[in-house]
Amino acid sequence: SVAMLLSRCDLSDSCYGVGGKAVQGSFGLDATAEWGCLPQEILLQIFQYLPLLDRAFASQVCKGWNQAFHMPELWRCFEFELNQPASSYLKATHPDLIKQIITRHSNHLQYVSFKVDSSTESAEAACDILSQLVNCSLKTLGLISTARPSFMELPKSHFISALTVVFVNSKSLSSLKIDDTPVDDPSLKVLVANNSDTLKLLKMSSCPHVSPAGILCVADQCHGLRELALNYHLLSDDLLLALSSERHVHLEHLRIDVVSENPGQQFHTIKKSSWEAMVRHSPKFNLVMYFFLYEDEFGPFFRDDVPVTHLYFGRSVSKEVLGRVGLTCARLVELVVCANGLRPLDEELIRIAERCQHLSAIGLGECEVSCSAFVEFVRMCGRRLSQLSIMEEVLVPDHKYGLDDIHWEVSKHLGRVWFPDMMPTW
């Protein structure tokens, strides 16, 4: 079993040939190669290509290979997979291995992630491991919920206590992914106090206990921050101005999730001048926005110029809003519309092609566009359209083009063969 195998990875010298040297084979011939005497640097290169279970098997060959199994370089990066057999079909990291890592390799860990299923037990197990990482200095940490965000089911104090152990002991944390967790403002202050000089990436979407003041503290102190992901309720003019200060490095990636918790929810507006300051400071940064709103909640958005580059509408969006997108999103590179309704988007697509000169990818789901308008849109965009994902049901035949011949016209303008996407029939 896996448990027996892992327990044998620390066997004494008596389990191997004398001195780790090759022994006489069953046919009375001496081995010509002493595999146990391979240089450690070569063994390291070989072991790095092996899955963990294969490395564990190899560690039983001889003393040298067992020592190689425990080389610090092989334990710098590790992903803990925590799943409950009764509720998940995913594999899980064996408890014996977890125990061995904590007792022998915790000070070697640098790049760590936790994948947990939807059970509270798995989230608690992750926190138990985090609280024991007192001798490590992590560079990256990721807490990933593969299904329902189970970390949110934990007592907040329990989660914060475990997380701050890592924040305090890791003095060079550069990447932190803590989406869907109960992290709060005081814990972010601990993060900043110990890792402000090294933090470059922070992803914390759907963290309801963090306030705009909490994320502003991070932006004010972590001047090396290059990537940031958060919910719209944390976005403010002050945050954008902090990210645009002279002391701050150029931002590369800003992701904003605009999510409606309740129908009719009100959203604040961001000043045009704040976005302009952001573009002046970081002219090449990507602004990615995911919208999950009801149609009557788009009032504050796309009234003024927005430097969005990647725009995704996860729910139905009106013709009016898409029309405003064409007027206010000149930096747009990618557009995905999951649903619109039964009113054709001909004028809106043409306007987007005219105004959004950098658009190179578009995807349309439950929408309607006449074949003629779609061909004109592709003609205007030309070969810069590297990704064109359009469901066949979106295209409405008209007097000029039908579904049987539209792909020829589109392919001609793209410079490559193109067909609309088909809905599976099963």
Disulfide bonds with the S-S distance in Angstrom:
none
